[in-house]
Amino acid sequence: TELKLSFKKDPILNDHMKQKSLFYEQVLPLVTNMLKLHTTIRLLQIINVYEPDSTISPPIKWIEQTQQFFQAFFLHPSLEYIKPWYAPLLKVTYKAQKKSLIEQHKKLYPLKQLPIIFL
């Protein structure tokens, strides 16, 4: 099963920071929960039209949500590929926890190939 999610800017909500906040605090946790509940997804593609903004330090809550998302991805029983949106927060968070995620995956699924992330 392949799942493609597209998130677009809301023209009514003009505040860029509020839209990013909505994504990281509402949408990303929902996607994470969906991964935990649907065990037959093989490919997940997320398209997010928010422009990356590396000048702003993200709130801790966004980092935590991103970490939980990656953990759900690595520990998913059937997910093999993910094509997430590009965001500096994603790259930094993934690099910070990559070793731990790989170890957890190998422990839980010793015979399964590591999932592929297209960043």
Rosetta silent file (secondary structure, phi, psi, omega in degrees, C-alpha in Angstrom):
SEQUENCE: TELKLSFKKDPILNDHMKQKSLFYEQVLPLVTNMLKLHTTIRLLQIINVYEPDSTISPPIKWIEQTQQFFQAFFLHPSLEYIKPWYAPLLKVTYKAQKKSLIEQHKKLYPLKQLPIIFL
SCORE:     score description
SCORE:     0.000 S_00000001
   1 L     0.000  134.786  176.618    0.000    0.000    0.000 S_00000001
   2 E  -113.777  140.840 -178.904    1.265    3.454   -0.878 S_00000001
   3 E  -128.888  126.356  179.143    0.103    6.574    0.880 S_00000001
   4 E  -121.365  122.378  179.943    0.667   10.094   -0.423 S_00000001
   5 E  -115.409  130.458  178.027   -0.215   13.062    1.767 S_00000001
   6 E  -120.582  131.203  178.568   -0.186   16.641    0.497 S_00000001
   7 E  -119.875  126.240 -177.269   -0.425   19.648    2.759 S_00000001
   8 L  -117.855  157.092  177.725   -1.063   23.058    1.277 S_00000001
   9 L   -63.788  141.375  176.026   -1.077   26.535    2.717 S_00000001
  10 L   -87.727  117.424 -177.977   -4.423   27.735    3.961 S_00000001
  11 L   -64.614  -22.936  178.974   -5.179   31.037    2.194 S_00000001
  12 L   -75.307  -35.997 -179.444   -7.340   32.112    5.125 S_00000001
  13 L   -93.674   94.656 -174.006   -4.528   31.588    7.620 S_00000001
  14 L   -79.082  -19.260 -176.265   -1.910   34.078    6.406 S_00000001
  15 L   -76.041  112.088 -178.000    0.504   33.649    9.301 S_00000001
  16 H   -59.503  -42.588 -178.261    3.309   31.335    8.114 S_00000001
  17 H   -65.219  -38.088  178.280    4.374   30.482   11.668 S_00000001
  18 H   -65.496  -37.518  178.978    0.818   29.504   12.663 S_00000001
  19 H   -67.353  -42.140  177.458    0.590   27.187    9.668 S_00000001
  20 H   -63.518  -40.983  178.538    3.901   25.539   10.540 S_00000001
  21 H   -61.109  -44.199  178.147    2.727   25.230   14.136 S_00000001
  22 H   -59.464  -41.916 -179.761   -0.505   23.621   12.983 S_00000001
  23 H   -64.456  -52.632 -175.322    1.466   21.136   10.901 S_00000001
  24 H   -71.888  -29.676 -175.620    3.972   20.119   13.597 S_00000001
  25 H   -96.690  -18.883 -178.747    1.522   20.134   16.499 S_00000001
  26 H  -119.269  -53.904 -173.338   -1.570   18.662   14.842 S_00000001
  27 H   -71.410  -50.003 -177.679   -0.879   17.034   11.478 S_00000001
  28 H   -59.060  -42.627  175.090    2.435   15.315   12.190 S_00000001
  29 H   -62.434  -34.982  177.467    1.108   13.599   15.355 S_00000001
  30 H   -66.320  -41.046  177.635   -1.926   12.397   13.360 S_00000001
  31 H   -64.618  -41.403  178.367    0.334   10.944   10.653 S_00000001
  32 H   -60.434  -45.669  178.504    2.451    9.293   13.358 S_00000001
  33 H   -64.600  -37.916  178.591   -0.642    7.701   14.928 S_00000001
  34 H   -62.019  -40.375  177.636   -1.845    6.589   11.506 S_00000001
  35 H   -61.966  -38.983 -179.398    1.477    4.798   10.954 S_00000001
  36 H   -68.321  -29.839 -176.159    1.070    3.015   14.267 S_00000001
  37 H   -90.386  -29.156 -176.646   -2.459    1.864   13.391 S_00000001
  38 L  -108.337  104.058 -171.639   -2.029    0.864    9.733 S_00000001
  39 L   -91.936    4.517 -178.861    0.572   -1.848    9.462 S_00000001
  40 L  -106.393    5.029  179.352    0.344   -2.523    5.717 S_00000001
  41 L   -71.118  131.161 -179.087    1.696    0.791    4.408 S_00000001
  42 L  -106.836  -38.248 -179.170    4.817    0.227    2.314 S_00000001
  43 E  -129.725  130.106  176.569    5.556    3.701    0.921 S_00000001
  44 E  -121.918  124.342  176.638    4.743    7.025    2.547 S_00000001
  45 E  -121.568  127.892  179.693    5.194   10.265    0.659 S_00000001
  46 E  -118.220  123.068  178.028    4.557   13.596    2.361 S_00000001
  47 E  -112.327  121.749 -177.570    4.353   16.752    0.318 S_00000001
  48 E  -127.867  124.279 -175.581    4.408   19.936    2.315 S_00000001
  49 L   -88.292    3.430  177.278    4.393   23.299    0.585 S_00000001
  50 L   -67.664  134.259  176.861    5.760   25.230    3.543 S_00000001
  51 L   -73.889  139.823  177.214    9.035   26.833    2.685 S_00000001
  52 L   -63.476  138.838  179.851   11.891   25.718    4.924 S_00000001
  53 L  -130.214   96.480 -176.407   12.817   28.365    7.431 S_00000001
  54 L   -88.560   -0.001 -178.307   16.152   27.686    9.054 S_00000001
  55 L   -83.796  -14.973 -177.504   16.407   31.126   10.663 S_00000001
  56 L  -107.354  130.615  174.892   13.924   30.272   13.412 S_00000001
  57 L   -73.722  125.740 -178.523   14.751   27.819   16.186 S_00000001
  58 L   -71.901  147.714  175.383   11.896   25.324   16.331 S_00000001
  59 L   -62.527  152.595  179.093   10.038   24.838   19.604 S_00000001
  60 H   -54.638  -38.276 -178.722   10.944   21.709   21.578 S_00000001
  61 H   -59.112  -38.749  179.320    7.451   20.338   20.927 S_00000001
  62 H   -66.529  -41.261  178.969    8.115   20.310   17.154 S_00000001
  63 H   -62.748  -44.954  179.767   11.393   18.462   17.666 S_00000001
  64 H   -62.286  -41.670  179.207    9.663   15.891   19.882 S_00000001
  65 H   -64.795  -39.104  178.927    6.872   15.371   17.330 S_00000001
  66 H   -66.795  -40.247  176.904    9.457   14.897   14.571 S_00000001
  67 H   -61.944  -43.439  179.723   11.378   12.379   16.719 S_00000001
  68 H   -65.121  -36.505  177.292    8.186   10.418   17.375 S_00000001
  69 H   -62.020  -47.923  179.528    7.392   10.444   13.662 S_00000001
  70 H   -64.058  -37.083  178.813   10.792    8.960   12.786 S_00000001
  71 H   -64.801  -43.309  178.120   10.472    6.365   15.535 S_00000001
  72 H   -62.662  -35.943  179.062    7.060    5.284   14.201 S_00000001
  73 H   -67.762  -48.788 -177.281    8.580    5.057   10.725 S_00000001
  74 H   -68.859  -29.008 -177.619   11.595    2.977   11.743 S_00000001
  75 L   -97.809    6.583  178.753    9.575    0.636   13.938 S_00000001
  76 L   -72.377  135.094 -174.714    6.760    0.179   11.407 S_00000001
  77 L   -69.593  -24.182 -175.881    6.440   -3.499   10.393 S_00000001
  78 L  -125.362  -11.455 -177.149    5.947   -2.956    6.646 S_00000001
  79 L   -68.157  124.611 -177.536    7.050    0.575    5.746 S_00000001
  80 L  -110.989  -30.081 -175.665   10.053    0.391    3.434 S_00000001
  81 E  -136.061  148.352  171.894   10.337    3.866    1.942 S_00000001
  82 E  -142.337  135.213  175.182    9.517    7.381    2.955 S_00000001
  83 E  -119.849   85.472 -179.048    9.728   10.550    0.909 S_00000001
  84 L   -80.486  169.900  175.386    9.179   13.306    3.439 S_00000001
  85 L   -68.248  160.475  177.018    9.035   16.995    2.735 S_00000001
  86 L   -87.566  129.847  174.784   12.283   18.913    2.890 S_00000001
  87 L  -158.011  136.689  177.789   12.803   20.836    6.106 S_00000001
  88 H   -54.939  -38.380 -179.869   15.952   21.631    8.064 S_00000001
  89 H   -59.571  -39.002  179.372   14.235   20.382   11.236 S_00000001
  90 H   -62.758  -49.094 -178.614   13.723   16.988    9.612 S_00000001
  91 H   -62.470  -46.538 -178.062   17.349   16.576    8.628 S_00000001
  92 H   -63.455  -45.579 -178.779   18.716   17.709   11.989 S_00000001
  93 H   -64.568  -43.707 -179.803   16.317   15.533   13.975 S_00000001
  94 H   -62.981  -46.392 -179.693   16.965   12.478   11.823 S_00000001
  95 H   -60.801  -37.318 -178.313   20.750   12.847   12.036 S_00000001
  96 H   -68.061  -30.243 -175.923   20.556   13.234   15.816 S_00000001
  97 H  -116.080    6.354 -175.878   18.636    9.998   16.338 S_00000001
  98 H   -54.432  -50.455 -177.313   19.698    7.929   13.301 S_00000001
  99 H   -59.834  -45.448  179.921   22.008    5.550   15.196 S_00000001
 100 H   -63.791  -41.422  179.741   19.415    4.863   17.899 S_00000001
 101 H   -64.486  -41.661  179.066   16.655    4.289   15.321 S_00000001
 102 H   -63.464  -43.589  179.080   18.789    1.833   13.370 S_00000001
 103 H   -62.655  -43.212  178.967   19.635   -0.103   16.533 S_00000001
 104 H   -62.768  -43.143 -179.356   15.967   -0.267   17.572 S_00000001
 105 H   -62.378  -46.301 -179.049   14.934   -1.422   14.100 S_00000001
 106 H   -64.234  -33.986  179.821   17.591   -4.170   13.984 S_00000001
 107 H   -71.019  -41.536 -177.320   16.591   -5.395   17.443 S_00000001
 108 H   -79.007  -38.193 -177.669   12.874   -5.527   16.617 S_00000001
 109 L  -128.802   73.120 -174.465   13.207   -6.772   12.997 S_00000001
 110 L   -61.459  -25.848 -177.888   16.581   -8.531   12.696 S_00000001
 111 L   -99.083   -6.288 -176.932   15.792  -10.002    9.260 S_00000001
 112 L   -90.703  139.355  177.237   14.096   -6.940    7.756 S_00000001
 113 L   -65.760  147.222  176.817   15.989   -4.455    5.617 S_00000001
 114 L   -63.348  143.090  177.959   16.351   -0.948    7.035 S_00000001
 115 L   -67.633  153.209 -178.688   13.762    1.494    5.712 S_00000001
 116 E  -103.450  131.996  177.632   14.918    4.005    3.102 S_00000001
 117 E  -114.208  124.326  176.166   14.512    7.721    3.639 S_00000001
 118 L   -97.540   94.558  179.231   14.696   10.083    0.681 S_00000001
 119 L  -104.561    0.000    0.000   15.768   13.365    2.279 S_00000001
